[in-house]
Each structure stands twice: as C-alpha cells, then as structure tokens.
Amino acid sequence: MTKKPTREEYFCEKELVRGLRQGRENALKALMERHEKHLYTLIYSITLDCEESLEILQDVFIKAFQTIDQFRGDSSVSTWLRKIALNMSLNLKRKWKQRLRQHHRPFDRNADASLVETGRNTDTPETRLAEKQGENGIMAGIAGLPENLRTVLVLKTMENMSYDEISRELKIKKGTVSSRLHKARQLIRDQIGDKFES
C-alpha cells in the first residue's frame, strides 16, 4: 500500500493557484497551512498585537482567495501573500494613528516564541537565563523602534529582502532604506549594550 501524499506534496504552486481559482476549499486550507506561521510572524512584528495580527492574517487569506485571479504568477505565491500582509499591517497602523487608538495591547515578549529561535541545545539555568535575557532585549528593542525603522529592519532581517525590494515595497529611496536600517540596528545595539554590558 503506497503512502498517501501530504497536502503539501500534492499541491505544487501551480496546482494550488488553479485550485484557488476553482474555489476549492482544500486549496485554501493548503495555502493557509503552508504560509500562516511565516505571515503571522511578519504581521506581528509590525503590529505588536496578537489579536490584531490574527485578524489581519485571516483577512490576508480571505483577500488572497477573493483576488486570486489578479495573481499573475510573475512572483511566487509567498511573495504575493507577503505584499498583501505588509500592506494590511501598515494600513492598520496608519488607521491606529489617525484614530488615536487607546487600547493597543503592550508588546508581550513571550507572545510568540517563534520570533526568536536560538537553535542551541544548552540546558543549564545560567545559559537559559542568559539566552532569555538576550532574546527579551532584542525583541524589546525591536518593539521599541519607531514603525518606519522597525518595518525596514523586519523586512531585511526576517524576510531577507534586498535594499531594492524594500525600496519598492515601501515606496522609499534605497538610501532611506540604508539609513533607517543603520539607525534601527544602532538603537537596538545601544539598548542591549546598556542592559548587558558591565
């Protein structure tokens, strides 16, 4: 008896897009399973709010399903979804500013452990404490950045986008990308240094 292929194995990208265009629910489920963790991490790093991030994530998949006919295939599905998620996240932040929203949840350093993974297998109390302090310092530093700096840093470090791609995505000059990235890294470095250097 042959092993039944998993959903990921069964749907190559073209088949996935075809299934979405045909309105097949299993294609939507495959799309969500394949991309939800990565997209949530991106959205959360911009909004810093768990509930809002989950709502945006749902909206991203709804919009993707509704507008799949607009997907031309000149980029990957992942890139297309990332663009939708980024636009929705930034639009929400702009609305927050306009309405002076008062109930924004503060950044929870433990909200999503997947944002920082050390990959180390040390298990002493001292190393666990040091790693936790380092992670908390970095995440608090990212959370404390102004939105324009944080967005550039996230796209460069977490999304591994080039300066040109970030420039096009955010509609800013390449030099602005470079200066914002430098400033963001410097601010985090200064903050971590203040906390951990004797």
Accessible surface in RSA format (square Angstrom, percent):
REM  Atomic radii and reference values for relative SASA: ProtOr
REM  Chains: A
REM  Algorithm: Lee & Richards
REM  Probe-radius: 1.40
REM  Slices: 20
REM RES _ NUM      All-atoms   Total-Side   Main-Chain    Non-polar    All polar
REM                ABS   REL    ABS   REL    ABS   REL    ABS   REL    ABS   REL
RES MET A   1   244.38 126.6 154.23 102.1  90.14 214.6 131.17 111.5 113.21 150.0
RES THR A   2   126.09  89.7 110.10 111.6  15.99  38.1  84.44 113.4  41.65  63.0
RES LYS A   3   175.73  85.7 146.78  90.1  28.96  68.9 104.54  94.1  71.20  75.8
RES LYS A   4   177.40  86.5 161.73  99.2  15.66  37.3 108.99  98.1  68.40  72.9
RES PRO A   5    72.92  53.1  58.56  53.4  14.36  52.2  62.25  51.4  10.66  66.3
RES THR A   6    58.17  41.4  50.10  50.8   8.07  19.2  55.29  74.3   2.88   4.3
RES ARG A   7    83.07  34.9  70.87  36.1  12.20  29.0  17.13  23.4  65.94  40.0
RES GLU A   8    83.01  47.7  71.44  54.0  11.57  27.5  43.42  84.0  39.59  32.3
RES GLU A   9   120.83  69.4  87.10  65.9  33.73  80.3  46.12  89.2  74.71  61.0
RES TYR A  10   129.56  60.5 119.48  68.0  10.08  26.2  76.97  57.8  52.60  64.8
RES PHE A  11     5.10   2.6   3.90   2.4   1.20   3.1   3.90   2.4   1.20   3.4
RES CYS A  12    69.56  52.6  60.22  67.2   9.34  21.9  47.05 119.2  22.51  24.3
RES GLU A  13    70.56  40.5  64.93  49.1   5.63  13.4  25.81  49.9  44.75  36.5
RES LYS A  14   162.33  79.2 155.87  95.6   6.46  15.4 101.68  91.5  60.65  64.6
RES GLU A  15    66.83  38.4  65.86  49.8   0.97   2.3  15.48  29.9  51.35  41.9
RES LEU A  16     0.51   0.3   0.51   0.4   0.00   0.0   0.51   0.4   0.00   0.0
RES VAL A  17    10.82   7.1  10.82   9.8   0.00   0.0  10.82   9.4   0.00   0.0
RES ARG A  18   123.86  52.0 120.83  61.6   3.03   7.2  45.02  61.5  78.84  47.8
RES GLY A  19     0.00   0.0   0.00   N/A   0.00   0.0   0.00   0.0   0.00   0.0
RES LEU A  20     3.49   1.9   0.12   0.1   3.37   8.5   0.12   0.1   3.37   9.1
RES ARG A  21   113.85  47.8  82.82  42.2  31.03  73.9  30.94  42.3  82.91  50.3
RES GLN A  22   110.38  61.7  75.08  54.9  35.30  84.0  40.49  86.2  69.90  53.0
RES GLY A  23    45.57  56.2   0.00   N/A  45.57  56.2  20.52  56.3  25.05  56.1
RES ARG A  24    84.38  35.4  79.17  40.4   5.20  12.4  48.66  66.5  35.72  21.6
RES GLU A  25   117.05  67.2 109.49  82.8   7.56  18.0  44.04  85.2  73.01  59.6
RES ASN A  26    67.13  46.3  63.62  61.5   3.51   8.4  23.51  56.6  43.61  42.2
RES ALA A  27     0.00   0.0   0.00   0.0   0.00   0.0   0.00   0.0   0.00   0.0
RES LEU A  28    38.20  21.3  38.20  27.3   0.00   0.0  38.20  26.8   0.00   0.0
RES LYS A  29    98.00  47.8  97.09  59.6   0.91   2.2  46.76  42.1  51.24  54.6
RES ALA A  30     1.62   1.5   0.87   1.3   0.75   1.7   1.24   1.7   0.38   1.0
RES LEU A  31     0.01   0.0   0.01   0.0   0.00   0.0   0.01   0.0   0.00   0.0
RES MET A  32    63.80  33.0  63.80  42.2   0.00   0.0  52.68  44.8  11.11  14.7
RES GLU A  33    86.23  49.5  63.05  47.7  23.18  55.2  28.75  55.6  57.48  46.9
RES ARG A  34    79.33  33.3  50.88  25.9  28.44  67.7  38.21  52.2  41.11  24.9
RES HIS A  35    18.69  10.2  18.32  12.7   0.37   0.9  11.01  11.3   7.68   8.9
RES GLU A  36    68.78  39.5  68.59  51.9   0.19   0.4  14.14  27.3  54.64  44.6
RES LYS A  37   137.81  67.2 130.38  80.0   7.43  17.7  92.29  83.1  45.51  48.5
RES HIS A  38    77.11  42.1  69.91  48.6   7.20  18.4  63.08  65.0  14.03  16.3
RES LEU A  39     1.72   1.0   1.72   1.2   0.00   0.0   1.72   1.2   0.00   0.0
RES TYR A  40    33.62  15.7  33.62  19.1   0.00   0.0  26.51  19.9   7.10   8.8
RES THR A  41    18.87  13.4  18.87  19.1   0.00   0.0  14.28  19.2   4.59   6.9
RES LEU A  42     0.49   0.3   0.01   0.0   0.48   1.2   0.19   0.1   0.29   0.8
RES ILE A  43     0.00   0.0   0.00   0.0   0.00   0.0   0.00   0.0   0.00   0.0
RES TYR A  44     1.87   0.9   1.87   1.1   0.00   0.0   0.86   0.6   1.01   1.2
RES SER A  45     3.14   2.7   1.45   1.9   1.69   3.9   3.14   6.7   0.00   0.0
RES ILE A  46     0.16   0.1   0.12   0.1   0.03   0.1   0.16   0.1   0.00   0.0
RES THR A  47     0.00   0.0   0.00   0.0   0.00   0.0   0.00   0.0   0.00   0.0
RES LEU A  48    15.95   8.9  14.41  10.3   1.53   3.9  14.41  10.1   1.53   4.1
RES ASP A  49     5.53   3.9   4.00   4.0   1.54   3.6   1.54   3.6   4.00   4.0
RES CYS A  50    26.28  19.9  25.26  28.2   1.02   2.4  12.74  32.3  13.55  14.6
RES GLU A  51   106.67  61.2 104.54  79.1   2.13   5.1  32.33  62.5  74.34  60.7
RES GLU A  52    18.92  10.9  18.84  14.3   0.07   0.2   3.41   6.6  15.51  12.7
RES SER A  53     0.00   0.0   0.00   0.0   0.00   0.0   0.00   0.0   0.00   0.0
RES LEU A  54    96.04  53.5  95.53  68.3   0.51   1.3  95.61  67.1   0.43   1.2
RES GLU A  55   100.35  57.6  99.10  75.0   1.24   3.0  31.64  61.2  68.71  56.1
RES ILE A  56    10.49   6.0  10.43   7.8   0.06   0.2  10.49   7.6   0.00   0.0
RES LEU A  57    16.84   9.4  16.84  12.0   0.00   0.0  16.84  11.8   0.00   0.0
RES GLN A  58   113.63  63.5 110.72  80.9   2.91   6.9  26.60  56.6  87.03  66.0
RES ASP A  59    67.26  47.1  65.51  65.2   1.75   4.1  10.31  24.3  56.95  56.8
RES VAL A  60     0.00   0.0   0.00   0.0   0.00   0.0   0.00   0.0   0.00   0.0
RES PHE A  61     5.87   2.9   5.76   3.6   0.11   0.3   5.87   3.6   0.00   0.0
RES ILE A  62    92.37  52.6  89.52  66.7   2.85   6.9  92.26  66.4   0.11   0.3
RES LYS A  63    92.14  44.9  91.51  56.1   0.63   1.5  39.90  35.9  52.24  55.6
RES ALA A  64     0.00   0.0   0.00   0.0   0.00   0.0   0.00   0.0   0.00   0.0
RES PHE A  65    63.02  31.5  55.67  34.5   7.35  19.1  55.67  33.8   7.35  21.0
RES GLN A  66   136.61  76.4 100.20  73.2  36.41  86.7  36.20  77.1 100.41  76.2
RES THR A  67    27.36  19.5  25.24  25.6   2.12   5.0  25.39  34.1   1.97   3.0
RES ILE A  68     6.77   3.9   6.77   5.0   0.00   0.0   6.77   4.9   0.00   0.0
RES ASP A  69   114.85  80.4  89.90  89.5  24.95  59.0  33.55  79.0  81.30  81.1
RES GLN A  70   127.83  71.5 111.82  81.7  16.01  38.1  44.56  94.9  83.27  63.2
RES PHE A  71    13.63   6.8  11.30   7.0   2.33   6.1  12.32   7.5   1.31   3.8
RES ARG A  72   198.35  83.3 157.02  80.0  41.33  98.4  72.01  98.4 126.33  76.6
RES GLY A  73    46.34  57.1   0.00   N/A  46.34  57.1  17.21  47.2  29.13  65.2
RES ASP A  74   110.11  77.1  67.61  67.3  42.50 100.5  49.59 116.7  60.52  60.4
RES SER A  75    46.64  39.4  31.19  41.6  15.44  35.6  34.58  73.6  12.06  16.9
RES SER A  76    47.11  39.8  38.00  50.7   9.11  21.0  35.68  76.0  11.43  16.0
RES VAL A  77     0.38   0.3   0.38   0.3   0.00   0.0   0.38   0.3   0.00   0.0
RES SER A  78    42.53  35.9  41.15  54.9   1.39   3.2  21.36  45.5  21.18  29.7
RES THR A  79    50.14  35.7  48.93  49.6   1.20   2.9  29.56  39.7  20.58  31.1
RES TRP A  80    36.79  14.8  34.31  16.6   2.49   5.8  21.41  11.4  15.38  25.0
RES LEU A  81     0.21   0.1   0.21   0.1   0.00   0.0   0.21   0.1   0.00   0.0
RES ARG A  82    32.40  13.6  32.40  16.5   0.00   0.0   1.11   1.5  31.29  19.0
RES LYS A  83    91.99  44.9  91.94  56.4   0.05   0.1  64.94  58.5  27.04  28.8
RES ILE A  84    14.20   8.1  11.73   8.7   2.47   5.9  14.13  10.2   0.07   0.2
RES ALA A  85     0.00   0.0   0.00   0.0   0.00   0.0   0.00   0.0   0.00   0.0
RES LEU A  86     0.79   0.4   0.77   0.5   0.03   0.1   0.79   0.6   0.00   0.0
RES ASN A  87    63.99  44.1  62.47  60.4   1.52   3.7  16.95  40.8  47.04  45.5
RES MET A  88    43.72  22.6  38.42  25.4   5.31  12.6  38.75  32.9   4.97   6.6
RES SER A  89     0.11   0.1   0.11   0.2   0.00   0.0   0.00   0.0   0.11   0.2
RES LEU A  90    12.67   7.1  12.67   9.1   0.00   0.0  12.67   8.9   0.00   0.0
RES ASN A  91    69.72  48.1  68.19  65.9   1.53   3.7  14.58  35.1  55.14  53.3
RES LEU A  92    29.63  16.5  27.79  19.9   1.85   4.6  29.08  20.4   0.55   1.5
RES LYS A  93    23.91  11.7  23.52  14.4   0.40   0.9   5.23   4.7  18.68  19.9
RES ARG A  94   120.98  50.8 119.56  60.9   1.41   3.4  50.90  69.6  70.08  42.5
RES LYS A  95   109.42  53.4 109.17  67.0   0.25   0.6  53.21  47.9  56.22  59.9
RES TRP A  96    17.07   6.9  15.09   7.3   1.98   4.6  15.26   8.1   1.82   2.9
RES LYS A  97   129.90  63.4 114.72  70.4  15.18  36.1  83.80  75.4  46.10  49.1
RES GLN A  98   144.69  80.9 109.90  80.3  34.78  82.8  46.12  98.2  98.56  74.8
RES ARG A  99   146.76  61.6 119.12  60.7  27.63  65.8  68.58  93.7  78.17  47.4
RES LEU A 100   141.94  79.0 130.92  93.7  11.01  27.7 136.63  96.0   5.30  14.3
RES ARG A 101    91.32  38.3  62.46  31.8  28.86  68.7  21.22  29.0  70.10  42.5
RES GLN A 102   159.23  89.0 122.76  89.7  36.47  86.8  39.29  83.6 119.94  91.0
RES HIS A 103   152.09  83.1 135.83  94.4  16.26  41.6  95.99  98.9  56.10  65.3
RES HIS A 104    66.09  36.1  48.33  33.6  17.75  45.4  41.92  43.2  24.17  28.1
RES ARG A 105    96.63  40.6  94.59  48.2   2.04   4.8  37.03  50.6  59.60  36.1
RES PRO A 106   115.83  84.4 100.95  92.0  14.89  54.1 109.74  90.6   6.09  37.9
RES PHE A 107    44.37  22.2  19.25  11.9  25.12  65.4  19.25  11.7  25.12  71.9
RES ASP A 108    61.90  43.4  55.06  54.8   6.84  16.2  18.82  44.3  43.07  43.0
RES ARG A 109   115.08  48.3  98.47  50.2  16.61  39.6  17.54  24.0  97.54  59.1
RES ASN A 110    99.27  68.5  77.49  74.9  21.77  52.4  28.59  68.8  70.68  68.3
RES ALA A 111    34.51  31.7   0.65   1.0  33.86  77.0   7.83  11.0  26.69  70.7
RES ASP A 112    23.64  16.6  15.37  15.3   8.27  19.6   5.92  13.9  17.72  17.7
RES ALA A 113    83.71  77.0  64.84 100.1  18.88  42.9  74.72 105.2   8.99  23.8
RES SER A 114    36.42  30.8  16.93  22.6  19.50  44.9  17.70  37.7  18.73  26.2
RES LEU A 115    24.27  13.5   3.16   2.3  21.11  53.1   3.96   2.8  20.31  54.7
RES VAL A 116    39.42  25.9  28.28  25.6  11.14  26.9  31.64  27.5   7.78  21.1
RES GLU A 117   130.11  74.7  94.69  71.6  35.42  84.3  41.97  81.2  88.14  72.0
RES THR A 118    52.00  37.0  21.20  21.5  30.80  73.4  16.29  21.9  35.70  54.0
RES GLY A 119    81.35 100.3   0.00   N/A  81.35 100.3  43.61 119.7  37.74  84.5
RES ARG A 120   159.29  66.9 132.10  67.3  27.19  64.7  45.74  62.5 113.55  68.8
RES ASN A 121   151.51 104.5 124.34 120.2  27.17  65.4  37.39  90.0 114.11 110.3
RES THR A 122    67.46  48.0  51.38  52.1  16.08  38.3  55.29  74.3  12.17  18.4
RES ASP A 123   107.16  75.1  87.62  87.2  19.54  46.2  30.72  72.3  76.44  76.2
RES THR A 124    65.75  46.8  64.71  65.6   1.04   2.5  63.89  85.8   1.86   2.8
RES PRO A 125    88.18  64.3  82.29  75.0   5.89  21.4  84.21  69.5   3.97  24.7
RES GLU A 126   126.81  72.8 118.68  89.8   8.13  19.4  69.46 134.4  57.35  46.8
RES THR A 127    48.43  34.4  45.91  46.5   2.51   6.0  48.39  65.0   0.04   0.1
RES ARG A 128   116.88  49.1 111.56  56.9   5.32  12.7  51.24  70.0  65.64  39.8
RES LEU A 129   108.94  60.7 104.33  74.6   4.61  11.6 108.46  76.2   0.48   1.3
RES ALA A 130    60.62  55.7  49.75  76.8  10.87  24.7  52.14  73.4   8.48  22.5
RES GLU A 131    32.76  18.8  24.46  18.5   8.30  19.8  15.67  30.3  17.09  14.0
RES LYS A 132    87.94  42.9  86.59  53.1   1.36   3.2  59.12  53.2  28.82  30.7
RES GLN A 133    82.23  46.0  79.17  57.9   3.06   7.3  19.00  40.4  63.23  48.0
RES GLY A 134    24.98  30.8   0.00   N/A  24.98  30.8  24.75  67.9   0.24   0.5
RES GLU A 135    37.43  21.5  36.12  27.3   1.31   3.1   8.31  16.1  29.12  23.8
RES ASN A 136    35.01  24.1  34.70  33.5   0.31   0.8   6.83  16.4  28.18  27.2
RES GLY A 137     1.01   1.2   0.00   N/A   1.01   1.2   0.60   1.6   0.41   0.9
RES ILE A 138    72.06  41.0  72.06  53.7   0.00   0.0  72.06  51.9   0.00   0.0
RES MET A 139    17.40   9.0  17.27  11.4   0.13   0.3  14.33  12.2   3.07   4.1
RES ALA A 140    13.28  12.2   7.71  11.9   5.57  12.7   8.89  12.5   4.39  11.6
RES GLY A 141     2.40   3.0   0.00   N/A   2.40   3.0   0.13   0.4   2.27   5.1
RES ILE A 142    20.88  11.9  20.88  15.6   0.00   0.0  20.88  15.0   0.00   0.0
RES ALA A 143    18.76  17.2   6.68  10.3  12.07  27.5   6.88   9.7  11.88  31.5
RES GLY A 144    64.84  80.0   0.00   N/A  64.84  80.0  35.40  97.1  29.44  65.9
RES LEU A 145     8.88   4.9   3.21   2.3   5.67  14.3   3.73   2.6   5.15  13.9
RES PRO A 146    72.42  52.8  59.49  54.2  12.93  47.0  72.42  59.8   0.00   0.0
RES GLU A 147    30.46  17.5  22.69  17.2   7.77  18.5   9.98  19.3  20.48  16.7
RES ASN A 148    66.50  45.9  57.87  55.9   8.63  20.8  25.91  62.4  40.58  39.2
RES LEU A 149     8.83   4.9   8.83   6.3   0.00   0.0   8.83   6.2   0.00   0.0
RES ARG A 150     8.05   3.4   8.05   4.1   0.00   0.0   0.00   0.0   8.05   4.9
RES THR A 151     3.66   2.6   3.49   3.5   0.16   0.4   3.37   4.5   0.29   0.4
RES VAL A 152     0.00   0.0   0.00   0.0   0.00   0.0   0.00   0.0   0.00   0.0
RES LEU A 153     9.16   5.1   9.16   6.6   0.00   0.0   9.16   6.4   0.00   0.0
RES VAL A 154     1.64   1.1   0.99   0.9   0.65   1.6   1.64   1.4   0.00   0.0
RES LEU A 155     0.13   0.1   0.13   0.1   0.00   0.0   0.13   0.1   0.00   0.0
RES LYS A 156    50.34  24.6  46.79  28.7   3.55   8.5  19.69  17.7  30.65  32.7
RES THR A 157    75.94  54.0  42.91  43.5  33.03  78.7  42.50  57.1  33.44  50.6
RES MET A 158    66.87  34.6  37.38  24.7  29.49  70.2  36.64  31.1  30.24  40.1
RES GLU A 159    17.95  10.3   3.55   2.7  14.40  34.3   2.69   5.2  15.26  12.5
RES ASN A 160   125.29  86.4 106.91 103.3  18.38  44.3  22.47  54.1 102.82  99.4
RES MET A 161     3.37   1.7   2.51   1.7   0.87   2.1   3.27   2.8   0.10   0.1
RES SER A 162    49.09  41.5  44.68  59.6   4.40  10.1  43.63  92.9   5.46   7.6
RES TYR A 163    63.22  29.5  61.61  35.1   1.61   4.2  38.98  29.3  24.25  29.9
RES ASP A 164    67.70  47.4  65.85  65.5   1.85   4.4  12.95  30.5  54.74  54.6
RES GLU A 165    66.36  38.1  64.04  48.5   2.32   5.5  13.30  25.7  53.06  43.3
RES ILE A 166     0.00   0.0   0.00   0.0   0.00   0.0   0.00   0.0   0.00   0.0
RES SER A 167    19.81  16.7  18.33  24.5   1.48   3.4   2.70   5.7  17.11  24.0
RES ARG A 168   162.24  68.1 145.19  74.0  17.05  40.6  79.95 109.3  82.29  49.9
RES GLU A 169    24.70  14.2  15.61  11.8   9.09  21.6   1.35   2.6  23.35  19.1
RES LEU A 170    32.43  18.1  12.23   8.8  20.20  50.8  16.32  11.5  16.11  43.3
RES LYS A 171   171.57  83.7 138.37  84.9  33.20  79.0 114.47 103.0  57.10  60.8
RES ILE A 172    37.79  21.5  23.97  17.9  13.82  33.3  33.32  24.0   4.47  12.1
RES LYS A 173   164.50  80.3 156.90  96.3   7.60  18.1 105.36  94.8  59.14  63.0
RES LYS A 174   109.91  53.6 104.76  64.3   5.15  12.3  59.74  53.8  50.17  53.4
RES GLY A 175    51.44  63.4   0.00   N/A  51.44  63.4  39.85 109.4  11.59  26.0
RES THR A 176    43.24  30.8  38.48  39.0   4.76  11.3  20.00  26.9  23.24  35.1
RES VAL A 177     0.00   0.0   0.00   0.0   0.00   0.0   0.00   0.0   0.00   0.0
RES SER A 178    48.89  41.3  47.17  62.9   1.72   4.0  13.74  29.2  35.15  49.2
RES SER A 179    65.88  55.7  55.50  74.1  10.39  23.9  49.70 105.8  16.19  22.7
RES ARG A 180    57.79  24.3  56.59  28.8   1.21   2.9   9.57  13.1  48.23  29.2
RES LEU A 181     1.17   0.6   1.17   0.8   0.00   0.0   1.17   0.8   0.00   0.0
RES HIS A 182   121.19  66.2 117.00  81.3   4.19  10.7  74.86  77.2  46.33  53.9
RES LYS A 183   118.73  57.9 116.99  71.8   1.73   4.1  61.27  55.2  57.45  61.2
RES ALA A 184     0.00   0.0   0.00   0.0   0.00   0.0   0.00   0.0   0.00   0.0
RES ARG A 185    93.63  39.3  89.15  45.4   4.48  10.7  29.52  40.3  64.11  38.9
RES GLN A 186    66.41  37.1  66.41  48.5   0.00   0.0  28.57  60.8  37.84  28.7
RES LEU A 187    73.04  40.7  68.16  48.8   4.88  12.3  68.46  48.1   4.57  12.3
RES ILE A 188    18.73  10.7  18.32  13.7   0.41   1.0  18.73  13.5   0.01   0.0
RES ARG A 189   136.86  57.5 128.76  65.6   8.10  19.3  66.16  90.4  70.69  42.8
RES ASP A 190    68.29  47.8  61.86  61.6   6.43  15.2  27.46  64.6  40.83  40.7
RES GLN A 191    63.85  35.7  59.70  43.6   4.15   9.9  24.39  51.9  39.46  29.9
RES ILE A 192    44.90  25.5  44.90  33.4   0.00   0.0  44.90  32.3   0.00   0.0
RES GLY A 193    13.39  16.5   0.00   N/A  13.39  16.5  10.73  29.4   2.66   6.0
RES ASP A 194   124.03  86.9  91.57  91.1  32.46  76.8  32.42  76.3  91.60  91.4
RES LYS A 195   102.88  50.2  68.09  41.8  34.78  82.8  60.59  54.5  42.29  45.0
RES PHE A 196    85.79  42.9  51.88  32.1  33.91  88.2  57.64  34.9  28.15  80.6
RES GLU A 197   134.72  77.3 111.59  84.4  23.13  55.1  41.41  80.1  93.31  76.2
RES SER A 198   163.77 138.4  86.46 115.4  77.31 178.1  88.32 188.1  75.45 105.7
END  Absolute sums over single chains surface
CHAIN  1 A    12419.6      10306.4       2113.2       6432.1       5987.5
END  Absolute sums over all chains
TOTAL         12419.6      10306.4       2113.2       6432.1       5987.5
